[in-house]
Amino acid sequence: MSAVRRVTLIKADRVPLVMRINAPKPSRSSKLESLEVDSREAGLFDASARRKGDFMKSTSEIGLMKMTELFLGELDREVERSRRALEQVPEGKFDWKPHEKSMIFGYLADMVASIPSWIAMEVNQNELDVAPADGGTRAKQAKKETSAALLAALDKTADDARAALRKTTDEHLMTSWRLLARGQVVMEQPRHVMISDTFNHWAHHRGQMTVYLRLMGAKVPALYGPSADDNRFL
């Protein structure tokens, strides 16, 4: 008779993998008979290690990664994807938009370059008022009309985000951060939740930007897999 054991592994991208292992009754000498992995990433385990049956470690053996380490790894991956998109920005298209209700391309590309600055803000500040009651506004940024200018901005905001994450702690990331409008709290979440949402927000606008690129006749880079113009998987 085979027994079913349930193990949770923590991956570096913060996605837990749940595994079901069908094995003989526990004994040190027993070998695995079959393995089912509930994961879309079948290549997680080395094939030779799978054959030997010695690929698995408990979380107590491998230790738990800190949130700051997880966010730093995710930041590096998303910066590279954003770089690929911004490299394809054509000149002279700053004011282009696909529909009268759409945002202009230049503003969208600027967001893709600058969103890492939100991470630094969510670490270093306690709140942000997007519409101050006194009518004050954030400093107006100069237009970034070329790929080179956008890439330079991405490098700067990414460096700021890395610096903020490296100097903070998981305990600090558990504290609250607030978004306000005219002095009223419209959102309040732990900092780590806000940072996770920022990564999602970034991917959303970068995806939106690739649609603009296609409609303008520019190349669409591979981001999470190949595109019609770029066959890279990573």
BELTAUR-V627864 format. One record per pair of residues at least 24 apart in sequence whose C-alpha atoms are under 6 Angstrom apart, sorted by sequence separation. I is the first residue (numbers start at 1). GAP is how many residues later the second one is. If there is no record, write none. Layout:
I:GAP
I:GAP
This chain:
113:37
113:40
114:40
117:40
113:41
116:41
120:41
116:42
119:42
114:43
120:44
116:45
133:49
127:50
131:50
132:50
126:51
127:51
128:51
129:51
130:51
131:51
127:52
128:52
129:52
91:55
12:58
89:58
87:60
86:61
119:76
112:94
68:97
67:103
81:142
